[in-house]
Every structure is written in C-alpha cells, then in structure tokens.
Amino acid sequence: MYEPIYYTATSLLIFTRSRKLKRLKCPFRVTAVEDTEDFRKDAIYFVHRVYPSEEHRLLYEINGQTYPYNTFEILLLEDLPT
C-alpha cells in the first residue's frame, strides 16, 4: 500500500514500492480495500480532492462525498492489469 507523506487539496506525495518519490495529482485512481455500503472491493474510483479531517486524518473526496483515506488503496499505472 502506498502511504501519503504530504498532501495538498489537489495532490498527494507518496513513496512508490520502488522507494521513488511521486506526486499524484487529482483525479487519481484508488480501489476499496473491502466491500462497504458505498464501495465494492477492487472496483476503481477516482479521488477528486484531498482534505484534512478534524482528527488530522486524511480524507478523499469521491463522487462529492468524503471518506477516510485508509478505506482505499492507491492505484498507479504499474498496478493496473494489462
């Protein structure tokens, strides 16, 4: 899983699995880590904005709603099936 190390409202800074620093600009792809009321596991969703929460946790805006970042796993092009 890619863990964000810095963010702005429209981007995340992450370390890739190969330990390279990479900036993801919104919209970027994520997948739900498990089935929920709103999401299907392994379906692809797009994050349109990034927010801090009052508890200093990262939130992703998807389809106009905000959700905790750890509900999702970031997908990079190298992760997508060919």
C-alpha positions as CSV (number, residue, x, y, z in Angstrom):
1,M,0.0,0.0,0.0
2,Y,1.2,3.5,-0.8
3,E,1.2,5.8,2.2
4,P,0.8,9.5,1.6
5,I,3.6,11.5,3.2
6,Y,2.4,15.0,2.2
7,Y,-0.7,16.4,0.6
8,T,-2.4,19.5,-0.9
9,A,-6.0,19.9,-1.8
10,T,-5.3,18.5,-5.3
11,S,-2.4,16.2,-4.9
12,L,-0.6,13.6,-2.7
13,L,3.1,13.0,-2.3
14,I,3.9,9.2,-1.9
15,F,6.8,6.8,-1.9
16,T,6.3,4.1,-4.6
17,R,7.1,0.5,-3.9
18,S,10.5,1.1,-5.5
19,R,11.1,3.9,-3.0
20,K,10.8,6.7,-5.5
21,L,9.0,9.9,-4.5
22,K,6.0,10.6,-6.7
23,R,3.3,13.3,-6.8
24,L,-0.2,12.1,-7.7
25,K,-2.5,14.9,-9.0
26,C,-6.2,14.7,-8.7
27,P,-8.1,12.9,-10.0
28,F,-6.1,9.8,-9.1
29,R,-7.3,6.1,-9.0
30,V,-8.0,4.1,-5.9
31,T,-9.7,0.9,-5.1
32,A,-11.7,0.0,-2.0
33,V,-9.8,-2.4,0.4
34,E,-13.1,-4.1,1.3
35,D,-16.8,-4.1,0.4
36,T,-18.7,-1.3,2.1
37,E,-22.2,0.2,1.8
38,D,-20.8,2.6,-0.7
39,F,-17.9,0.7,-2.4
40,R,-17.1,-2.6,-4.0
41,K,-13.8,-4.2,-3.2
42,D,-11.4,-4.0,-6.2
43,A,-13.6,-1.6,-8.2
44,I,-11.8,1.6,-9.3
45,Y,-12.8,5.0,-8.0
46,F,-11.4,8.5,-8.6
47,V,-10.3,10.9,-5.9
48,H,-11.1,14.5,-6.9
49,R,-9.9,16.3,-3.8
50,V,-7.9,15.7,-0.6
51,Y,-8.9,17.1,2.8
52,P,-7.7,17.0,6.4
53,S,-10.3,15.9,9.0
54,E,-10.7,17.4,12.4
55,E,-8.8,14.4,13.8
56,H,-5.9,15.2,11.5
57,R,-6.7,12.2,9.2
58,L,-6.6,12.4,5.5
59,L,-10.0,12.3,3.7
60,Y,-10.6,11.6,0.0
61,E,-13.5,13.2,-1.9
62,I,-15.1,10.6,-4.2
63,N,-18.4,11.4,-6.0
64,G,-18.9,14.5,-3.9
65,Q,-18.5,12.7,-0.5
66,T,-15.5,12.4,1.8
67,Y,-14.1,9.1,3.1
68,P,-11.1,8.2,5.2
69,Y,-8.0,7.5,3.1
70,N,-7.4,4.1,4.6
71,T,-10.7,2.8,3.2
72,F,-8.8,2.8,-0.2
73,E,-5.6,1.7,-1.8
74,I,-3.9,3.9,-4.3
75,L,-3.5,2.5,-7.8
76,L,-0.6,3.5,-10.0
77,L,-0.5,2.6,-13.7
78,E,2.1,-0.1,-12.8
79,D,-0.6,-1.7,-10.6
80,L,-3.3,-2.0,-13.2
81,P,-3.8,-5.3,-15.0
82,T,-2.9,-5.2,-18.7
